[in-house]
Amino acid sequence: MRSLLVLLVCAATLSAGDLSVGFAEADVTPKLDPARPVYIAGFGHNRKATKVHDPIMARAVVLSDGKTKVALACADVVGLFNAVAESVRRQLTGFDYVLVSSTHNHEGPDTLGLWGASPFVSGVDKEYVKSVESGIVKAIREADKKLTQATAKIGTAAAPDLLHDGREPYVKHDELVAIRFEGTDGKPVGVLVQWNCHPETMASKNTEITADYVATTVTELKKSQGCPVTYLTGTVGGLMTSLNVPVNGPKGEVLKDGTWEKTGEYGRLVARLAERALKDAKPVELTPITARRKEVLVPVSNELYKVGWRVGVLERTFYKWDGDPYAEKPVEAKDLTNPGAIRTEVGHLKLGDLEVAVIPGEIYPELVLGKVQDPPDPGADFLDAPIEPSIYGQLGGRHKMLIGLGNDEIGYILPKRQWDEKPPFCYGRKKAQYGEENSVGPEGGPILCKAFADLVRGKK
């Protein structure tokens, strides 16, 4: 097993003037062919695409301080496993760190396998996933070619009214982060936007391929800022969604979920939020650049995931779990009658005054913001579980940002003391809330939060 920690530190004497940045994008829209159905990810099975409403894109930004170069890429798909990130990295040279993420789009092609014709048939077209890989590589290479000296300004804006929290306790991560890069001539080179919401406004009955509200947000910002835009997804667990968010139309009418009218208007509202953040943006130093990542084993107790692995719906390597998340030489599991685990990774980027957490799934806001319920609800399954070290609590920089679904998609990452599968259920509910069925298990949150804390502190 390769080293679990990659640490790249450049000279501390570099200044903001040493920053170079490049932006690019690639179209990775699937071709529709009746003989090879494209299954749309999210909600249910056998949702076949009937047409393309707007393109699925892979977007990338490359940052360099002259010594260290990193790439951040994001595709308009539901998720990409760690093996895809590794494959992309193998196709690139000259980079000290490469991030491969997704917007977690529930209206695009299935890239994980969970939404095929039935629960026992994968919805993944392997050739299409390879084309997404190729698109990401292409976008990164093009962004690298466009590297130009730049300065940066960063701004944030909060909009709790643009998020619906689908699970108690209601905790929102409602801060949007926007960074504008400007060339030596003062003209914009590109904009990076990070927002914390599921792109699923078109809901469960839509059969048209779309990037959901992200398509409109990016288009609007390209127009208003006059430059390329890369969109990143952040904290979306818990559940941060655009569904059930009241959005009004031009005549004051409330627009319905599952309509192009609401999807477009929600995208415009997010764009306006980003513009507000950029209007108040302040200069920020984004050099020197430090990039770290740490591989970690996470046990899988979710029986549905195990069944998916057995029947080939979920294609990834499982390892025997011996209780050590940092095992040097994990043994591959041939069956899951004994405890099994998957290998994933966490990341930490320090771009001058900006610190970025990279988390491999849909983490709950409580774990990011340090708002885990205390004391736990009496109905919770693990009342004595310690509170996990918060993600933002580990970051000491002036500015903070989180990239979710970073280099993997392992599902929801919950606080252990809010795990609630067994009766009596929390908050007096008669049945369990949504979340646990799409999580690796109750140990995912504690292990990943500790791994991130260890990474930031430089512990091996």
C-alpha positions in Angstrom: 0.0 0.0 0.0 1.4 3.3 -1.0 2.2 5.9 1.7 -0.9 7.1 3.5 0.3 10.6 3.7 1.5 12.9 0.9 2.9 16.2 2.2 4.0 18.9 -0.2 5.2 22.2 1.3 6.7 25.0 -0.7 8.9 27.9 0.4 7.2 30.3 2.8 8.7 33.3 1.1 6.3 33.2 -1.8 3.7 36.0 -2.1 0.4 36.5 -3.8 2.2 37.7 -6.9 3.5 34.2 -7.5 0.0 32.8 -8.0 -1.0 31.4 -11.4 -4.4 30.1 -12.3 -6.1 28.5 -15.3 -9.7 27.4 -16.0 -11.2 25.0 -18.5 -14.2 22.7 -19.0 -15.2 19.7 -21.1 -18.5 18.4 -22.3 -19.2 14.9 -20.9 -22.8 14.6 -21.8 -23.8 10.9 -22.5 -25.1 10.0 -26.0 -28.6 8.6 -25.9 -29.1 5.3 -27.6 -32.3 3.2 -27.1 -30.1 0.1 -27.3 -28.0 1.4 -24.4 -30.3 3.1 -21.9 -28.8 5.9 -19.8 -30.2 5.5 -16.2 -30.6 8.7 -14.3 -29.1 8.7 -10.8 -31.1 9.5 -7.7 -34.5 8.7 -6.2 -35.4 5.3 -7.7 -34.6 2.6 -10.3 -35.2 2.3 -14.0 -35.5 6.1 -14.7 -34.3 6.1 -18.3 -33.2 9.3 -20.0 -35.4 10.4 -22.9 -33.5 13.5 -24.0 -30.8 16.0 -23.1 -32.0 19.3 -21.6 -28.6 20.8 -21.0 -25.0 19.4 -21.1 -23.2 17.5 -18.4 -19.8 19.2 -17.9 -16.5 18.6 -16.2 -14.9 21.8 -15.0 -11.4 22.3 -13.7 -9.1 25.0 -12.2 -5.4 24.7 -11.8 -3.5 26.6 -9.2 0.3 27.1 -9.0 2.7 29.1 -6.8 5.7 28.3 -9.0 6.7 25.3 -7.1 3.6 23.4 -6.2 0.7 22.8 -8.6 -2.7 21.5 -7.8 -5.8 20.8 -9.9 -9.4 20.9 -8.7 -12.0 19.3 -10.9 -15.7 18.7 -10.6 -18.2 16.9 -12.9 -22.0 17.3 -13.1 -22.6 13.7 -12.0 -23.9 12.0 -8.8 -20.5 10.8 -7.7 -17.2 9.2 -8.7 -15.5 6.5 -6.7 -11.9 6.7 -5.5 -10.8 4.5 -8.3 -11.8 7.1 -10.8 -9.7 9.8 -9.0 -6.7 7.4 -9.0 -7.2 6.7 -12.7 -7.3 10.5 -13.5 -4.1 11.0 -11.5 -2.3 8.3 -13.4 -3.1 10.1 -16.7 -1.6 13.4 -15.5 2.0 14.4 -14.9 3.5 17.5 -13.2 0.8 17.8 -10.5 1.4 17.7 -6.8 -2.3 17.1 -6.0 -5.3 16.4 -8.1 -8.9 16.6 -6.8 -11.7 14.8 -8.6 -15.2 15.6 -7.3 -18.8 15.8 -8.4 -21.7 18.1 -7.9 -23.8 15.2 -6.7 -26.3 15.8 -9.5 -29.5 13.6 -9.1 -30.6 14.4 -12.7 -27.6 13.1 -14.6 -26.3 9.7 -15.5 -25.7 7.0 -12.9 -22.0 6.8 -12.3 -22.1 4.7 -9.1 -24.4 1.8 -10.0 -27.3 2.2 -7.6 -30.0 3.3 -10.0 -30.2 0.7 -12.7 -33.2 -1.2 -14.0 -33.6 -2.9 -10.6 -31.8 -3.0 -7.3 -29.8 -5.9 -8.5 -28.6 -4.4 -11.8 -26.0 -1.7 -12.1 -26.9 1.5 -13.8 -23.3 2.3 -14.8 -22.2 2.4 -18.4 -18.4 1.7 -17.9 -17.6 3.3 -21.3 -19.4 6.5 -20.2 -17.5 6.6 -16.9 -14.3 6.3 -18.9 -15.5 9.3 -21.0 -16.0 11.3 -17.8 -12.5 10.4 -16.8 -11.2 11.6 -20.1 -13.2 14.8 -19.9 -11.8 15.6 -16.5 -8.2 14.9 -17.7 -8.8 17.1 -20.8 -10.2 19.9 -18.7 -7.3 19.8 -16.3 -4.7 19.7 -19.1 -6.4 22.7 -20.8 -6.6 24.6 -17.6 -2.9 23.9 -17.1 -2.1 25.3 -20.5 -4.0 28.5 -19.6 -2.1 29.2 -16.4 -1.7 33.0 -16.1 -0.4 35.1 -13.3 -3.2 36.3 -11.1 -4.4 37.8 -7.8 -7.5 36.7 -5.9 -10.4 38.1 -4.0 -12.6 36.0 -1.7 -16.1 36.6 -0.4 -18.8 34.7 1.4 -22.6 35.1 1.6 -25.1 33.3 3.7 -28.6 32.3 2.5 -30.5 30.0 4.9 -33.6 30.6 2.9 -32.1 28.8 -0.1 -31.6 25.5 1.7 -34.1 23.0 3.1 -32.8 20.8 5.8 -34.5 17.4 5.4 -33.5 15.9 8.8 -33.7 16.8 12.5 -31.9 18.3 14.2 -32.1 21.1 11.7 -28.6 22.4 11.1 -27.7 24.2 7.8 -24.4 25.0 6.3 -25.7 28.0 4.4 -22.5 29.9 3.5 -21.5 30.2 -0.1 -17.8 30.8 -0.9 -16.7 32.7 -4.0 -13.2 33.5 -5.3 -12.5 35.8 -8.3 -9.1 35.6 -9.9 -7.9 38.6 -11.8 -5.0 38.9 -14.3 -2.2 41.5 -14.2 -4.4 43.7 -16.4 -7.2 43.6 -13.7 -9.5 41.6 -15.9 -11.2 38.5 -14.5 -9.5 35.2 -15.3 -12.1 32.9 -13.6 -14.4 32.4 -10.7 -14.6 29.5 -8.2 -17.9 29.0 -6.4 -18.7 26.5 -3.6 -22.2 25.9 -2.4 -23.8 23.3 -0.1 -26.9 21.9 -1.8 -28.1 18.7 -3.6 -28.7 19.5 -7.3 -32.1 17.7 -7.4 -34.6 20.4 -8.0 -36.1 18.5 -11.0 -37.1 15.7 -8.5 -37.9 12.1 -9.2 -40.1 12.2 -12.4 -37.8 14.0 -14.7 -36.4 12.0 -17.6 -34.2 14.7 -19.2 -30.5 14.8 -18.7 -29.6 18.0 -16.9 -27.1 19.4 -14.5 -30.1 20.8 -12.6 -29.7 24.3 -11.1 -25.9 24.2 -11.4 -26.3 24.7 -15.2 -28.1 28.0 -14.7 -25.9 29.1 -11.9 -22.7 28.7 -13.9 -24.3 30.2 -17.1 -25.5 33.3 -15.2 -22.1 33.8 -13.5 -20.3 33.5 -16.8 -22.4 36.3 -18.1 -22.1 38.6 -15.1 -18.4 38.0 -14.4 -17.3 37.7 -18.0 -15.0 34.7 -17.3 -15.0 30.9 -16.8 -16.6 29.5 -13.7 -15.9 26.3 -11.8 -18.6 25.1 -9.4 -17.8 22.9 -6.4 -20.2 21.1 -4.0 -19.6 21.2 -0.2 -21.6 20.1 2.8 -24.7 18.4 1.4 -25.5 15.7 4.1 -28.2 16.1 6.6 -30.0 16.8 4.1 -29.2 20.1 2.3 -31.5 20.3 -0.7 -33.3 22.7 -3.0 -36.5 20.6 -2.8 -39.2 22.3 -0.6 -37.4 25.6 -0.8 -40.0 28.3 -1.5 -39.1 30.0 -4.8 -41.3 32.6 -6.5 -41.8 33.1 -10.2 -42.0 36.4 -12.1 -45.6 37.0 -11.0 -45.0 36.1 -7.4 -46.4 32.6 -7.8 -44.7 29.8 -5.9 -42.8 27.5 -8.3 -43.2 23.8 -8.0 -40.5 21.2 -7.4 -39.8 19.1 -10.5 -40.3 22.0 -12.9 -37.8 23.8 -15.2 -39.2 27.1 -13.9 -38.1 26.4 -10.3 -34.9 24.8 -11.3 -33.9 27.8 -13.4 -35.0 30.3 -10.9 -33.2 28.5 -8.0 -30.0 28.5 -10.2 -30.4 32.2 -10.7 -30.8 32.8 -7.0 -27.6 30.9 -6.3 -25.9 33.0 -8.9 -27.1 36.2 -7.3 -25.9 35.0 -4.0 -22.4 34.4 -5.5 -22.5 37.8 -7.1 -23.3 39.3 -3.6 -20.3 37.4 -2.2 -18.1 38.7 -5.0 -19.2 42.3 -4.7 -17.9 42.3 -1.1 -14.9 40.1 -1.9 -11.6 41.1 -0.3 -8.0 40.5 -1.5 -6.6 37.1 -0.3 -3.2 35.5 -0.6 -3.5 32.0 -2.0 0.2 31.2 -1.8 2.2 29.3 -0.7 0.4 26.1 -1.5 0.4 23.0 0.6 -1.4 19.8 -0.3 -1.9 16.8 1.9 -4.0 13.6 1.6 -4.4 10.6 3.8 -5.8 7.2 2.9 -8.1 5.6 5.5 -10.1 2.4 5.8 -13.7 2.7 6.8 -15.8 -0.3 8.0 -19.0 -1.0 6.1 -21.9 -2.3 8.1 -24.6 -1.3 5.7 -26.1 -4.6 4.5 -27.6 -3.0 1.4 -24.1 -1.9 0.3 -22.8 -5.5 1.0 -25.6 -7.0 -1.2 -24.8 -4.4 -3.9 -21.1 -5.5 -3.8 -22.0 -9.2 -4.0 -24.3 -8.8 -7.0 -21.9 -6.4 -8.8 -24.0 -3.3 -8.5 -21.2 -1.6 -6.4 -17.9 -2.2 -8.0 -15.1 -1.4 -5.6 -12.5 -3.3 -3.6 -13.4 -4.4 0.0 -10.8 -5.2 2.6 -10.9 -7.2 5.8 -11.5 -4.9 8.7 -9.3 -5.4 11.8 -10.1 -2.2 13.5 -7.1 -0.2 12.2 -8.1 2.6 9.8 -4.5 3.1 8.8 -3.5 -0.5 8.2 -0.3 -0.6 6.2 -1.2 -3.7 4.2 -4.9 -4.3 4.3 -6.0 -7.8 3.0 -8.6 -7.8 0.2 -11.9 -9.5 1.3 -13.3 -12.3 -0.9 -16.6 -12.3 1.0 -18.2 -10.1 3.6 -19.3 -12.8 6.2 -16.6 -11.1 8.4 -16.3 -7.4 8.9 -15.2 -5.5 5.7 -14.0 -2.1 4.9 -13.4 0.2 1.9 -10.4 2.4 1.4 -11.0 6.1 0.8 -9.1 9.3 1.5 -9.4 12.8 3.1 -7.5 15.9 1.9 -6.3 19.2 3.3 -5.2 22.1 1.1 -3.6 25.3 2.4 -3.7 28.0 -0.2 -2.1 30.9 1.7 -4.8 32.3 3.9 -7.4 29.8 2.6 -7.8 26.3 4.1 -9.8 23.6 2.3 -11.1 20.4 3.7 -11.6 17.6 1.2 -14.2 15.0 2.4 -15.1 11.8 0.4 -18.9 11.9 0.7 -21.9 13.8 1.9 -21.0 15.0 5.3 -23.5 16.4 7.8 -23.3 20.1 8.7 -23.1 19.2 12.4 -19.7 17.5 11.8 -18.4 20.4 9.8 -19.5 23.3 12.0 -19.1 21.7 15.4 -22.8 21.5 16.0 -23.3 17.8 16.9 -26.3 17.5 19.2 -25.4 17.6 22.9 -26.9 16.0 24.8 -28.1 13.4 22.3 -31.8 12.7 21.8 -32.8 9.9 24.1 -34.0 7.9 21.1 -30.5 7.8 19.5 -28.8 4.4 19.1 -25.4 5.5 20.5 -26.0 7.8 23.4 -22.5 7.5 24.8 -20.7 8.2 21.5 -18.1 10.9 21.8 -18.6 14.0 19.7 -16.3 13.9 16.7 -13.7 16.6 16.1 -15.3 19.1 13.8 -13.9 19.6 10.3 -13.8 23.4 10.5 -12.5 23.2 14.1 -9.3 21.8 12.7 -8.7 24.7 10.3 -6.9 27.8 11.6 -6.8 29.9 8.4 -8.5 33.2 7.9 -10.8 31.6 5.3 -12.3 28.1 5.2 -14.0 26.0 2.5 -15.1 22.4 2.2 -15.3 20.3 -0.9 -17.6 17.3 -0.5 -17.6 14.1 -2.6 -13.9 14.8 -2.9 -12.0 11.9 -4.6 -14.8 9.5 -3.7 -18.5 9.1 -2.9 -19.1 6.9 0.2 -22.6 8.2 1.0 -23.8 10.1 4.1 -21.3 10.8 6.9 -23.3 11.1 10.2 -22.4 12.0 13.8 -22.4 8.7 15.6 -24.6 10.0 18.5 -27.2 11.0 16.0 -27.4 7.6 14.4 -31.0 6.4 14.6 -32.0 3.1 13.0 -33.6 1.3 16.0 -36.8 2.3 17.9 -37.5 4.3 19.9 -36.8 6.9 17.3 -35.5 10.4 17.9 -37.7 13.5 18.4 -40.8 11.3 19.0 -41.0 10.1 15.4 -42.8 6.9 14.6 -40.1 5.8 12.1 -36.5 6.4 11.3 -35.4 9.5 9.4 -33.7 9.2 6.0 -29.9 8.9 6.0 -28.6 5.8 7.5 -29.6 3.6 4.6 -27.2 5.5 2.4 -24.3 5.5 4.8 -21.4 3.0 5.2 -22.3 2.8 8.9 -22.1 4.5 12.3 -18.3 4.4 12.4 -17.9 6.4 9.2 -18.2 9.8 10.9 -15.9 9.2 13.8 -13.2 7.6 11.7 -13.2 10.2 8.9 -13.3 13.2 11.3 -10.4 11.8 13.3 -8.5 11.0 10.1 -8.9 14.6 9.0 -7.8 15.9 12.3 -4.7 13.6 12.2 -4.0 14.8 8.7 -4.1 18.5 9.6 -1.9 17.8 12.6 0.6 15.9 10.6 0.1 12.6 12.5 0.9 9.4 10.6 
